[in-house]
Amino acid sequence: MRIRTAGGADGAPPSGVGRNRLVGATLIVLSLAAALACYFVFTAWLPTDRTLYREYKAAEACPARTVVPRSEDCLRKVTFAVESTRDARKHKTAILLGPDPFPRMVVPFGDSGPVLSGLHQGDRVTGTVWRGVVVVIAEGDAQQNSSDAPRDEPQMTAAVGTFAGLLAALALMFGAMHLARPRDPGLFTWRPYGKWLLIVTGATCAVVGLSLVWTGLPWFLVPTVCGAVVTGTAWFLYRDLRFGRAGR
């Protein structure tokens, strides 16, 4: 007869140990992916958006030309006729018909007003075209930016990158504990420690990013503030859980 040890049949490790090691390895891989995402946001996405916005604001009116190219670095005003509009909750667009080289333009929007909600088939609007896309539409004195218009909102982009960076740090910490202590990772499990840290991290990055957009404060405050809040929360929550003062 084969002897069944405390570790399991044929000396195999308990299923919980193997599961914890698998969880730890998965979290390490997740940490690497999140770190790469953070690197991409701060080295590519954020600088590209800021450069694009500066170029857009510096663009001047296009000169009159006999043949108009599809894409120009200047701002060209074009008269369009409205073919149709869609003002659904998640999809807001206007299809505009214009002269060559803009015979049919599908223009997305982030909200309904002040122009999109009042447009009807056959209405005529003035569209501002930059680099081949309609960035602004105007009807009378009212005008509205399209979703293609570059925006000066680096704070929200920084919030995305900060969330990815903090997620990388948390996943690395939890993954390392699962690999180093597969029999008992302690508090470094999903419930309640991991769950609450993830909620706090996501909520903090969103709130801080939006707050800095509204107040106009510089984007580089996002990593500083979010990092301090999440670090402090991690410490106090760990202390409370360790001493049994926080319920599960």
Disulfide bonds with the S-S distance in Angstrom:
Cys62-Cys74 1.96
